[in-house]
Amino acid sequence: MANKQYMQLGCLDVDATAGCGFQVRAETEAELFQLVAMHAKQCHKLDSLPPEMAAKAKAAVKTVTVTV
Ligand SMILES: [Zn+2]
């Protein structure tokens, strides 16, 4: 068993009214935002994150420790 740090972000962290329970974890911020962008495109029809939403998302990123 070991502890691993992940960055975590959920739709509800960015937009509480989104009504979307999507949550993503990744080891790096770059990977995290790649996954978020993919989800935003598929589920929210956003081809790219608007700058104010991207800023909000960045601020909402949490670091979590997971035991693996
Ligand atoms: Zn979503």
N, CA, C, O and the ligand as a Tripos MOL2 file, in Angstrom:
@<TRIPOS>MOLECULE
protein
  273   271    69     0     0
PROTEIN
NO_CHARGES

@<TRIPOS>ATOM
      1 N           0.8430   -1.2020    0.0000 N.3       1 MET1
      2 CA          0.0000    0.0000    0.0000 C.3       1 MET1
      3 C           0.8710    1.2420    0.0000 C.2       1 MET1
      4 O           1.9100    1.3040    0.6580 O.2       1 MET1
      5 N           0.4270    2.2050   -0.7410 N.am      2 ALA2
      6 CA          1.1570    3.4640   -0.7990 C.3       2 ALA2
      7 C           0.1710    4.6040   -0.9960 C.2       2 ALA2
      8 O          -0.9440    4.4160   -1.4820 O.2       2 ALA2
      9 N           0.6010    5.7560   -0.6160 N.am      3 ASN3
     10 CA         -0.2360    6.9320   -0.8320 C.3       3 ASN3
     11 C           0.1730    7.6190   -2.1200 C.2       3 ASN3
     12 O           1.3550    7.7950   -2.4120 O.2       3 ASN3
     13 N          -0.8260    7.9950   -2.8700 N.am      4 LYS4
     14 CA         -0.5590    8.6570   -4.1130 C.3       4 LYS4
     15 C          -1.3740    9.9380   -4.1620 C.2       4 LYS4
     16 O          -2.5310    9.9740   -3.7420 O.2       4 LYS4
     17 N          -0.7500   10.9900   -4.6830 N.am      5 GLN5
     18 CA         -1.4730   12.2570   -4.7720 C.3       5 GLN5
     19 C          -2.0640   12.4390   -6.1510 C.2       5 GLN5
     20 O          -1.4050   12.2480   -7.1740 O.2       5 GLN5
     21 N          -3.3190   12.8110   -6.1420 N.am      6 TYR6
     22 CA         -4.0080   13.0740   -7.3920 C.3       6 TYR6
     23 C          -4.6080   14.4680   -7.3570 C.2       6 TYR6
     24 O          -4.8900   15.0160   -6.2920 O.2       6 TYR6
     25 N          -4.7950   15.0230   -8.5310 N.am      7 MET7
     26 CA         -5.5290   16.2730   -8.6430 C.3       7 MET7
     27 C          -6.9540   15.9010   -9.0220 C.2       7 MET7
     28 O          -7.1830   15.0450   -9.8770 O.2       7 MET7
     29 N          -7.8770   16.5400   -8.3890 N.am      8 GLN8
     30 CA         -9.2700   16.1760   -8.6040 C.3       8 GLN8
     31 C         -10.1150   17.4000   -8.9180 C.2       8 GLN8
     32 O          -9.9340   18.4750   -8.3460 O.2       8 GLN8
     33 N         -11.0380   17.2040   -9.8380 N.am      9 LEU9
     34 CA        -11.9330   18.2940  -10.2150 C.3       9 LEU9
     35 C         -13.2730   17.7040  -10.6380 C.2       9 LEU9
     36 O         -13.3280   16.6750  -11.3100 O.2       9 LEU9
     37 N         -14.3360   18.3620  -10.2390 N.am     10 GLY10
     38 CA        -15.6640   17.9010  -10.6200 C.3      10 GLY10
     39 C         -16.4590   19.0330  -11.2420 C.2      10 GLY10
     40 O         -16.1900   20.2080  -10.9930 O.2      10 GLY10
     41 N         -17.4320   18.6700  -12.0470 N.am     11 CYS11
     42 CA        -18.2860   19.6940  -12.6640 C.3      11 CYS11
     43 C         -18.9570   20.5570  -11.6080 C.2      11 CYS11
     44 O         -19.1010   21.7660  -11.7840 O.2      11 CYS11
     45 N         -19.3660   19.9330  -10.5140 N.am     12 LEU12
     46 CA        -20.0720   20.6840   -9.4780 C.3      12 LEU12
     47 C         -19.1580   21.6920   -8.7910 C.2      12 LEU12
     48 O         -19.6310   22.6760   -8.2240 O.2      12 LEU12
     49 N         -17.8360   21.4460   -8.8410 N.am     13 ASP13
     50 CA        -16.8980   22.3960   -8.2530 C.3      13 ASP13
     51 C         -16.8230   23.6660   -9.0900 C.2      13 ASP13
     52 O         -16.5290   24.7470   -8.5790 O.2      13 ASP13
     53 N         -17.0910   23.5210  -10.3650 N.am     14 VAL14
     54 CA        -16.9780   24.6560  -11.2760 C.3      14 VAL14
     55 C         -18.3250   25.3530  -11.4330 C.2      14 VAL14
     56 O         -18.4160   26.5800  -11.4320 O.2      14 VAL14
     57 N         -19.3650   24.5370  -11.5690 N.am     15 ASP15
     58 CA        -20.6960   25.0920  -11.7550 C.3      15 ASP15
     59 C         -21.6920   24.2640  -10.9550 C.2      15 ASP15
     60 O         -22.0800   23.1690  -11.3620 O.2      15 ASP15
     61 N         -22.0950   24.8020   -9.8190 N.am     16 ALA16
     62 CA        -22.9750   24.0600   -8.9170 C.3      16 ALA16
     63 C         -24.3500   23.8330   -9.5360 C.2      16 ALA16
     64 O         -25.1090   22.9820   -9.0700 O.2      16 ALA16
     65 N         -24.6660   24.5760  -10.5630 N.am     17 THR17
     66 CA        -25.9760   24.4310  -11.1880 C.3      17 THR17
     67 C         -25.9270   23.5010  -12.3950 C.2      17 THR17
     68 O         -26.9360   23.2950  -13.0680 O.2      17 THR17
     69 N         -24.7520   22.9430  -12.6640 N.am     18 ALA18
     70 CA        -24.6040   22.1050  -13.8600 C.3      18 ALA18
     71 C         -25.4310   20.8220  -13.7510 C.2      18 ALA18
     72 O         -25.8690   20.2690  -14.7600 O.2      18 ALA18
     73 N         -25.6370   20.3610  -12.5270 N.am     19 GLY19
     74 CA        -26.3940   19.1340  -12.3460 C.3      19 GLY19
     75 C         -25.6730   17.9350  -12.9030 C.2      19 GLY19
     76 O         -26.2980   16.9530  -13.3050 O.2      19 GLY19
     77 N         -24.3550   18.0120  -12.9280 N.am     20 CYS20
     78 CA        -23.5560   16.9500  -13.5130 C.3      20 CYS20
     79 C         -22.5890   16.4450  -12.4510 C.2      20 CYS20
     80 O         -21.8170   17.2240  -11.8920 O.2      20 CYS20
     81 N         -22.6290   15.1690  -12.1770 N.am     21 GLY21
     82 CA        -21.8100   14.6060  -11.1140 C.3      21 GLY21
     83 C         -20.4390   14.1440  -11.5680 C.2      21 GLY21
     84 O         -19.7380   13.4550  -10.8270 O.2      21 GLY21
     85 N         -20.0540   14.5130  -12.7720 N.am     22 PHE22
     86 CA        -18.7620   14.0920  -13.3100 C.3      22 PHE22
     87 C         -17.6190   14.5590  -12.4190 C.2      22 PHE22
     88 O         -17.5730   15.7130  -11.9930 O.2      22 PHE22
     89 N         -16.7080   13.6490  -12.1500 N.am     23 GLN23
     90 CA        -15.5510   13.9770  -11.3420 C.3      23 GLN23
     91 C         -14.3590   13.2730  -11.9520 C.2      23 GLN23
     92 O         -14.4590   12.1250  -12.3840 O.2      23 GLN23
     93 N         -13.2450   13.9510  -11.9860 N.am     24 VAL24
     94 CA        -12.0890   13.3600  -12.6310 C.3      24 VAL24
     95 C         -10.8590   13.5150  -11.7490 C.2      24 VAL24
     96 O         -10.7190   14.4850  -11.0050 O.2      24 VAL24
     97 N          -9.9770   12.5330  -11.8530 N.am     25 ARG25
     98 CA         -8.7210   12.5610  -11.1070 C.3      25 ARG25
     99 C          -7.5920   12.2790  -12.0620 C.2      25 ARG25
    100 O          -7.7050   11.4290  -12.9460 O.2      25 ARG25
    101 N          -6.5130   12.9890  -11.8820 N.am     26 ALA26
    102 CA         -5.3470   12.7340  -12.7120 C.3      26 ALA26
    103 C          -4.0990   13.0660  -11.9180 C.2      26 ALA26
    104 O          -4.1600   13.7270  -10.8810 O.2      26 ALA26
    105 N          -2.9620   12.5960  -12.4230 N.am     27 GLU27
    106 CA         -1.7180   12.8170  -11.6840 C.3      27 GLU27
    107 C          -1.1150   14.1830  -11.9630 C.2      27 GLU27
    108 O          -0.3860   14.7300  -11.1350 O.2      27 GLU27
    109 N          -1.4210   14.7280  -13.1270 N.am     28 THR28
    110 CA         -0.8800   16.0470  -13.4530 C.3      28 THR28
    111 C          -2.0070   16.9760  -13.8870 C.2      28 THR28
    112 O          -3.0680   16.5320  -14.3260 O.2      28 THR28
    113 N          -1.7550   18.2630  -13.7560 N.am     29 GLU29
    114 CA         -2.7710   19.2350  -14.1270 C.3      29 GLU29
    115 C          -3.0530   19.1730  -15.6280 C.2      29 GLU29
    116 O          -4.1950   19.3320  -16.0600 O.2      29 GLU29
    117 N          -2.0140   18.9430  -16.4100 N.am     30 ALA30
    118 CA         -2.1890   18.8730  -17.8580 C.3      30 ALA30
    119 C          -3.1360   17.7400  -18.2300 C.2      30 ALA30
    120 O          -4.0300   17.9000  -19.0610 O.2      30 ALA30
    121 N          -2.9170   16.5890  -17.5940 N.am     31 GLU31
    122 CA         -3.7630   15.4220  -17.8570 C.3      31 GLU31
    123 C          -5.1880   15.6960  -17.3880 C.2      31 GLU31
    124 O          -6.1590   15.3510  -18.0620 O.2      31 GLU31
    125 N          -5.2900   16.3140  -16.2380 N.am     32 LEU32
    126 CA         -6.5970   16.6230  -15.6670 C.3      32 LEU32
    127 C          -7.4150   17.4910  -16.6210 C.2      32 LEU32
    128 O          -8.5870   17.2170  -16.8830 O.2      32 LEU32
    129 N          -6.7760   18.5410  -17.1350 N.am     33 PHE33
    130 CA         -7.5280   19.4570  -17.9820 C.3      33 PHE33
    131 C          -7.8180   18.8710  -19.3550 C.2      33 PHE33
    132 O          -8.7590   19.2820  -20.0340 O.2      33 PHE33
    133 N          -7.0090   17.9220  -19.7450 N.am     34 GLN34
    134 CA         -7.2840   17.2220  -20.9950 C.3      34 GLN34
    135 C          -8.5740   16.4150  -20.8420 C.2      34 GLN34
    136 O          -9.4290   16.4140  -21.7280 O.2      34 GLN34
    137 N          -8.7000   15.7310  -19.7090 N.am     35 LEU35
    138 CA         -9.8900   14.9330  -19.4370 C.3      35 LEU35
    139 C         -11.1170   15.8220  -19.2570 C.2      35 LEU35
    140 O         -12.2130   15.4880  -19.7070 O.2      35 LEU35
    141 N         -10.9160   16.9550  -18.5950 N.am     36 VAL36
    142 CA        -12.0190   17.8840  -18.3750 C.3      36 VAL36
    143 C         -12.5050   18.4430  -19.7140 C.2      36 VAL36
    144 O         -13.7080   18.5440  -19.9520 O.2      36 VAL36
    145 N         -11.5620   18.8040  -20.5800 N.am     37 ALA37
    146 CA        -11.9220   19.3560  -21.8730 C.3      37 ALA37
    147 C         -12.7030   18.3340  -22.6940 C.2      37 ALA37
    148 O         -13.6560   18.6780  -23.3920 O.2      37 ALA37
    149 N         -12.2850   17.0700  -22.6000 N.am     38 MET38
    150 CA        -12.9570   16.0030  -23.3300 C.3      38 MET38
    151 C         -14.3950   15.8530  -22.8300 C.2      38 MET38
    152 O         -15.3310   15.7210  -23.6180 O.2      38 MET38
    153 N         -14.5470   15.8750  -21.5260 N.am     39 HIS39
    154 CA        -15.8780   15.7450  -20.9370 C.3      39 HIS39
    155 C         -16.7500   16.9490  -21.2960 C.2      39 HIS39
    156 O         -17.9260   16.7960  -21.6240 O.2      39 HIS39
    157 N         -16.1680   18.1360  -21.2330 N.am     40 ALA40
    158 CA        -16.9240   19.3500  -21.5330 C.3      40 ALA40
    159 C         -17.4420   19.3160  -22.9640 C.2      40 ALA40
    160 O         -18.5390   19.7890  -23.2610 O.2      40 ALA40
    161 N         -16.6320   18.7490  -23.8330 N.am     41 LYS41
    162 CA        -17.0140   18.6740  -25.2330 C.3      41 LYS41
    163 C         -18.1350   17.6520  -25.4360 C.2      41 LYS41
    164 O         -19.1250   17.9170  -26.1180 O.2      41 LYS41
    165 N         -17.9520   16.4770  -24.8260 N.am     42 GLN42
    166 CA        -18.9120   15.3980  -25.0270 C.3      42 GLN42
    167 C         -20.2320   15.6450  -24.3160 C.2      42 GLN42
    168 O         -21.2980   15.4000  -24.8800 O.2      42 GLN42
    169 N         -20.1670   16.1250  -23.0930 N.am     43 CYS43
    170 CA        -21.3800   16.2060  -22.2770 C.3      43 CYS43
    171 C         -21.9820   17.5970  -22.1990 C.2      43 CYS43
    172 O         -23.1760   17.7450  -21.9360 O.2      43 CYS43
    173 N         -21.1700   18.6130  -22.4250 N.am     44 HIS44
    174 CA        -21.7000   19.9570  -22.2810 C.3      44 HIS44
    175 C         -21.6050   20.7500  -23.5730 C.2      44 HIS44
    176 O         -21.8730   21.9510  -23.5970 O.2      44 HIS44
    177 N         -21.2270   20.0780  -24.6310 N.am     45 LYS45
    178 CA        -21.1610   20.7000  -25.9540 C.3      45 LYS45
    179 C         -20.3070   21.9650  -25.9710 C.2      45 LYS45
    180 O         -20.6240   22.9390  -26.6550 O.2      45 LYS45
    181 N         -19.2100   21.9290  -25.1980 N.am     46 LEU46
    182 CA        -18.2870   23.0560  -25.1850 C.3      46 LEU46
    183 C         -17.0410   22.6480  -25.9530 C.2      46 LEU46
    184 O         -16.2900   21.7770  -25.5130 O.2      46 LEU46
    185 N         -16.8250   23.2730  -27.0920 N.am     47 ASP47
    186 CA        -15.6440   22.9240  -27.8850 C.3      47 ASP47
    187 C         -14.3720   23.3390  -27.1700 C.2      47 ASP47
    188 O         -13.3360   22.6840  -27.2910 O.2      47 ASP47
    189 N         -14.4560   24.4180  -26.4330 N.am     48 SER48
    190 CA        -13.3240   24.8110  -25.5940 C.3      48 SER48
    191 C         -13.8930   25.4890  -24.3620 C.2      48 SER48
    192 O         -14.9860   26.0540  -24.3910 O.2      48 SER48
    193 N         -13.1330   25.4230  -23.2830 N.am     49 LEU49
    194 CA        -13.6040   26.0370  -22.0490 C.3      49 LEU49
    195 C         -13.5090   27.5510  -22.1620 C.2      49 LEU49
    196 O         -12.4530   28.0760  -22.5140 O.2      49 LEU49
    197 N         -14.5860   28.2580  -21.8730 N.am     50 PRO50
    198 CA        -14.4860   29.7180  -21.8460 C.3      50 PRO50
    199 C         -13.4580   30.1170  -20.7960 C.2      50 PRO50
    200 O         -13.3420   29.4550  -19.7650 O.2      50 PRO50
    201 N         -12.7040   31.2020  -21.0440 N.am     51 PRO51
    202 CA        -11.6120   31.5820  -20.1390 C.3      51 PRO51
    203 C         -12.0480   31.7080  -18.6840 C.2      51 PRO51
    204 O         -11.3210   31.2880  -17.7840 O.2      51 PRO51
    205 N         -13.2240   32.2790  -18.4440 N.am     52 GLU52
    206 CA        -13.6360   32.4630  -17.0410 C.3      52 GLU52
    207 C         -13.9400   31.1170  -16.3960 C.2      52 GLU52
    208 O         -13.7590   30.9450  -15.1910 O.2      52 GLU52
    209 N         -14.4020   30.1620  -17.2040 N.am     53 MET53
    210 CA        -14.6770   28.8390  -16.6610 C.3      53 MET53
    211 C         -13.3740   28.0780  -16.4140 C.2      53 MET53
    212 O         -13.2510   27.3370  -15.4390 O.2      53 MET53
    213 N         -12.4140   28.2710  -17.3000 N.am     54 ALA54
    214 CA        -11.1070   27.6330  -17.1280 C.3      54 ALA54
    215 C         -10.4230   28.1530  -15.8680 C.2      54 ALA54
    216 O          -9.7880   27.3940  -15.1360 O.2      54 ALA54
    217 N         -10.5600   29.4590  -15.6230 N.am     55 ALA55
    218 CA         -9.9590   30.0580  -14.4270 C.3      55 ALA55
    219 C         -10.6240   29.5150  -13.1740 C.2      55 ALA55
    220 O          -9.9600   29.2250  -12.1790 O.2      55 ALA55
    221 N         -11.9390   29.3810  -13.2340 N.am     56 LYS56
    222 CA        -12.6970   28.8430  -12.1160 C.3      56 LYS56
    223 C         -12.3050   27.3910  -11.8600 C.2      56 LYS56
    224 O         -12.1600   26.9570  -10.7180 O.2      56 LYS56
    225 N         -12.1390   26.6620  -12.9470 N.am     57 ALA57
    226 CA        -11.7760   25.2490  -12.8430 C.3      57 ALA57
    227 C         -10.3990   25.1130  -12.2030 C.2      57 ALA57
    228 O         -10.1940   24.2690  -11.3310 O.2      57 ALA57
    229 N          -9.4680   25.9390  -12.6340 N.am     58 LYS58
    230 CA         -8.1040   25.8850  -12.0880 C.3      58 LYS58
    231 C          -8.1140   26.1460  -10.5900 C.2      58 LYS58
    232 O          -7.4010   25.4970   -9.8240 O.2      58 LYS58
    233 N          -8.9460   27.1190  -10.1840 N.am     59 ALA59
    234 CA         -9.0150   27.4780   -8.7700 C.3      59 ALA59
    235 C          -9.6740   26.3800   -7.9480 C.2      59 ALA59
    236 O          -9.4370   26.2630   -6.7460 O.2      59 ALA59
    237 N         -10.5020   25.5750   -8.6070 N.am     60 ALA60
    238 CA        -11.2830   24.5690   -7.8790 C.3      60 ALA60
    239 C         -10.5670   23.2240   -7.7820 C.2      60 ALA60
    240 O         -11.0550   22.3050   -7.1230 O.2      60 ALA60
    241 N          -9.4180   23.1070   -8.4340 N.am     61 VAL61
    242 CA         -8.6940   21.8340   -8.4040 C.3      61 VAL61
    243 C          -8.2610   21.5140   -6.9840 C.2      61 VAL61
    244 O          -7.6890   22.3520   -6.2870 O.2      61 VAL61
    245 N          -8.5420   20.2950   -6.5740 N.am     62 LYS62
    246 CA         -8.1600   19.8750   -5.2300 C.3      62 LYS62
    247 C          -7.1010   18.7870   -5.3480 C.2      62 LYS62
    248 O          -7.0890   18.0160   -6.3070 O.2      62 LYS62
    249 N          -6.2270   18.7370   -4.3740 N.am     63 THR63
    250 CA         -5.2700   17.6440   -4.3360 C.3      63 THR63
    251 C          -5.7710   16.6330   -3.3160 C.2      63 THR63
    252 O          -6.0310   16.9740   -2.1620 O.2      63 THR63
    253 N          -5.9000   15.4050   -3.7480 N.am     64 VAL64
    254 CA         -6.3770   14.3710   -2.8400 C.3      64 VAL64
    255 C          -5.3170   13.2730   -2.7280 C.2      64 VAL64
    256 O          -4.5630   13.0060   -3.6630 O.2      64 VAL64
    257 N          -5.2900   12.6640   -1.5780 N.am     65 THR65
    258 CA         -4.3670   11.5680   -1.3770 C.3      65 THR65
    259 C          -5.1610   10.2590   -1.4000 C.2      65 THR65
    260 O          -6.1310   10.0870   -0.6620 O.2      65 THR65
    261 N          -4.7340    9.3690   -2.2420 N.am     66 VAL66
    262 CA         -5.4350    8.0990   -2.3980 C.3      66 VAL66
    263 C          -4.4920    6.9740   -2.0010 C.2      66 VAL66
    264 O          -3.3250    6.9560   -2.3940 O.2      66 VAL66
    265 N          -4.9980    6.0610   -1.2400 N.am     67 THR67
    266 CA         -4.1960    4.8980   -0.8880 C.3      67 THR67
    267 C          -4.3980    3.8190   -1.9290 C.2      67 THR67
    268 O          -5.5180    3.3660   -2.1670 O.2      67 THR67
    269 N          -3.3090    3.4160   -2.5430 N.am     68 VAL68
    270 CA         -3.4230    2.4090   -3.5980 C.3      68 VAL68
    271 C          -2.7160    1.1130   -3.1810 C.2      68 VAL68
    272 O          -2.7030    0.1450   -3.9410 O.2      68 VAL68
    273 ZN        -20.1530   17.6420  -16.5840 Zn       69 ZN69
@<TRIPOS>BOND
     1     1     2 1
     2     2     3 1
     3     3     4 2
     4     3     5 am
     5     5     6 1
     6     6     7 1
     7     7     8 2
     8     7     9 am
     9     9    10 1
    10    10    11 1
    11    11    12 2
    12    11    13 am
    13    13    14 1
    14    14    15 1
    15    15    16 2
    16    15    17 am
    17    17    18 1
    18    18    19 1
    19    19    20 2
    20    19    21 am
    21    21    22 1
    22    22    23 1
    23    23    24 2
    24    23    25 am
    25    25    26 1
    26    26    27 1
    27    27    28 2
    28    27    29 am
    29    29    30 1
    30    30    31 1
    31    31    32 2
    32    31    33 am
    33    33    34 1
    34    34    35 1
    35    35    36 2
    36    35    37 am
    37    37    38 1
    38    38    39 1
    39    39    40 2
    40    39    41 am
    41    41    42 1
    42    42    43 1
    43    43    44 2
    44    43    45 am
    45    45    46 1
    46    46    47 1
    47    47    48 2
    48    47    49 am
    49    49    50 1
    50    50    51 1
    51    51    52 2
    52    51    53 am
    53    53    54 1
    54    54    55 1
    55    55    56 2
    56    55    57 am
    57    57    58 1
    58    58    59 1
    59    59    60 2
    60    59    61 am
    61    61    62 1
    62    62    63 1
    63    63    64 2
    64    63    65 am
    65    65    66 1
    66    66    67 1
    67    67    68 2
    68    67    69 am
    69    69    70 1
    70    70    71 1
    71    71    72 2
    72    71    73 am
    73    73    74 1
    74    74    75 1
    75    75    76 2
    76    75    77 am
    77    77    78 1
    78    78    79 1
    79    79    80 2
    80    79    81 am
    81    81    82 1
    82    82    83 1
    83    83    84 2
    84    83    85 am
    85    85    86 1
    86    86    87 1
    87    87    88 2
    88    87    89 am
    89    89    90 1
    90    90    91 1
    91    91    92 2
    92    91    93 am
    93    93    94 1
    94    94    95 1
    95    95    96 2
    96    95    97 am
    97    97    98 1
    98    98    99 1
    99    99   100 2
   100    99   101 am
   101   101   102 1
   102   102   103 1
   103   103   104 2
   104   103   105 am
   105   105   106 1
   106   106   107 1
   107   107   108 2
   108   107   109 am
   109   109   110 1
   110   110   111 1
   111   111   112 2
   112   111   113 am
   113   113   114 1
   114   114   115 1
   115   115   116 2
   116   115   117 am
   117   117   118 1
   118   118   119 1
   119   119   120 2
   120   119   121 am
   121   121   122 1
   122   122   123 1
   123   123   124 2
   124   123   125 am
   125   125   126 1
   126   126   127 1
   127   127   128 2
   128   127   129 am
   129   129   130 1
   130   130   131 1
   131   131   132 2
   132   131   133 am
   133   133   134 1
   134   134   135 1
   135   135   136 2
   136   135   137 am
   137   137   138 1
   138   138   139 1
   139   139   140 2
   140   139   141 am
   141   141   142 1
   142   142   143 1
   143   143   144 2
   144   143   145 am
   145   145   146 1
   146   146   147 1
   147   147   148 2
   148   147   149 am
   149   149   150 1
   150   150   151 1
   151   151   152 2
   152   151   153 am
   153   153   154 1
   154   154   155 1
   155   155   156 2
   156   155   157 am
   157   157   158 1
   158   158   159 1
   159   159   160 2
   160   159   161 am
   161   161   162 1
   162   162   163 1
   163   163   164 2
   164   163   165 am
   165   165   166 1
   166   166   167 1
   167   167   168 2
   168   167   169 am
   169   169   170 1
   170   170   171 1
   171   171   172 2
   172   171   173 am
   173   173   174 1
   174   174   175 1
   175   175   176 2
   176   175   177 am
   177   177   178 1
   178   178   179 1
   179   179   180 2
   180   179   181 am
   181   181   182 1
   182   182   183 1
   183   183   184 2
   184   183   185 am
   185   185   186 1
   186   186   187 1
   187   187   188 2
   188   187   189 am
   189   189   190 1
   190   190   191 1
   191   191   192 2
   192   191   193 am
   193   193   194 1
   194   194   195 1
   195   195   196 2
   196   195   197 am
   197   197   198 1
   198   198   199 1
   199   199   200 2
   200   199   201 am
   201   201   202 1
   202   202   203 1
   203   203   204 2
   204   203   205 am
   205   205   206 1
   206   206   207 1
   207   207   208 2
   208   207   209 am
   209   209   210 1
   210   210   211 1
   211   211   212 2
   212   211   213 am
   213   213   214 1
   214   214   215 1
   215   215   216 2
   216   215   217 am
   217   217   218 1
   218   218   219 1
   219   219   220 2
   220   219   221 am
   221   221   222 1
   222   222   223 1
   223   223   224 2
   224   223   225 am
   225   225   226 1
   226   226   227 1
   227   227   228 2
   228   227   229 am
   229   229   230 1
   230   230   231 1
   231   231   232 2
   232   231   233 am
   233   233   234 1
   234   234   235 1
   235   235   236 2
   236   235   237 am
   237   237   238 1
   238   238   239 1
   239   239   240 2
   240   239   241 am
   241   241   242 1
   242   242   243 1
   243   243   244 2
   244   243   245 am
   245   245   246 1
   246   246   247 1
   247   247   248 2
   248   247   249 am
   249   249   250 1
   250   250   251 1
   251   251   252 2
   252   251   253 am
   253   253   254 1
   254   254   255 1
   255   255   256 2
   256   255   257 am
   257   257   258 1
   258   258   259 1
   259   259   260 2
   260   259   261 am
   261   261   262 1
   262   262   263 1
   263   263   264 2
   264   263   265 am
   265   265   266 1
   266   266   267 1
   267   267   268 2
   268   267   269 am
   269   269   270 1
   270   270   271 1
   271   271   272 2
@<TRIPOS>SUBSTRUCTURE
     1 MET1         2 RESIDUE 1 A MET
     2 ALA2         6 RESIDUE 1 A ALA
     3 ASN3        10 RESIDUE 1 A ASN
     4 LYS4        14 RESIDUE 1 A LYS
     5 GLN5        18 RESIDUE 1 A GLN
     6 TYR6        22 RESIDUE 1 A TYR
     7 MET7        26 RESIDUE 1 A MET
     8 GLN8        30 RESIDUE 1 A GLN
     9 LEU9        34 RESIDUE 1 A LEU
    10 GLY10       38 RESIDUE 1 A GLY
    11 CYS11       42 RESIDUE 1 A CYS
    12 LEU12       46 RESIDUE 1 A LEU
    13 ASP13       50 RESIDUE 1 A ASP
    14 VAL14       54 RESIDUE 1 A VAL
    15 ASP15       58 RESIDUE 1 A ASP
    16 ALA16       62 RESIDUE 1 A ALA
    17 THR17       66 RESIDUE 1 A THR
    18 ALA18       70 RESIDUE 1 A ALA
    19 GLY19       74 RESIDUE 1 A GLY
    20 CYS20       78 RESIDUE 1 A CYS
    21 GLY21       82 RESIDUE 1 A GLY
    22 PHE22       86 RESIDUE 1 A PHE
    23 GLN23       90 RESIDUE 1 A GLN
    24 VAL24       94 RESIDUE 1 A VAL
    25 ARG25       98 RESIDUE 1 A ARG
    26 ALA26      102 RESIDUE 1 A ALA
    27 GLU27      106 RESIDUE 1 A GLU
    28 THR28      110 RESIDUE 1 A THR
    29 GLU29      114 RESIDUE 1 A GLU
    30 ALA30      118 RESIDUE 1 A ALA
    31 GLU31      122 RESIDUE 1 A GLU
    32 LEU32      126 RESIDUE 1 A LEU
    33 PHE33      130 RESIDUE 1 A PHE
    34 GLN34      134 RESIDUE 1 A GLN
    35 LEU35      138 RESIDUE 1 A LEU
    36 VAL36      142 RESIDUE 1 A VAL
    37 ALA37      146 RESIDUE 1 A ALA
    38 MET38      150 RESIDUE 1 A MET
    39 HIS39      154 RESIDUE 1 A HIS
    40 ALA40      158 RESIDUE 1 A ALA
    41 LYS41      162 RESIDUE 1 A LYS
    42 GLN42      166 RESIDUE 1 A GLN
    43 CYS43      170 RESIDUE 1 A CYS
    44 HIS44      174 RESIDUE 1 A HIS
    45 LYS45      178 RESIDUE 1 A LYS
    46 LEU46      182 RESIDUE 1 A LEU
    47 ASP47      186 RESIDUE 1 A ASP
    48 SER48      190 RESIDUE 1 A SER
    49 LEU49      194 RESIDUE 1 A LEU
    50 PRO50      198 RESIDUE 1 A PRO
    51 PRO51      202 RESIDUE 1 A PRO
    52 GLU52      206 RESIDUE 1 A GLU
    53 MET53      210 RESIDUE 1 A MET
    54 ALA54      214 RESIDUE 1 A ALA
    55 ALA55      218 RESIDUE 1 A ALA
    56 LYS56      222 RESIDUE 1 A LYS
    57 ALA57      226 RESIDUE 1 A ALA
    58 LYS58      230 RESIDUE 1 A LYS
    59 ALA59      234 RESIDUE 1 A ALA
    60 ALA60      238 RESIDUE 1 A ALA
    61 VAL61      242 RESIDUE 1 A VAL
    62 LYS62      246 RESIDUE 1 A LYS
    63 THR63      250 RESIDUE 1 A THR
    64 VAL64      254 RESIDUE 1 A VAL
    65 THR65      258 RESIDUE 1 A THR
    66 VAL66      262 RESIDUE 1 A VAL
    67 THR67      266 RESIDUE 1 A THR
    68 VAL68      270 RESIDUE 1 A VAL
    69 ZN69       273 GROUP 0 **** ****
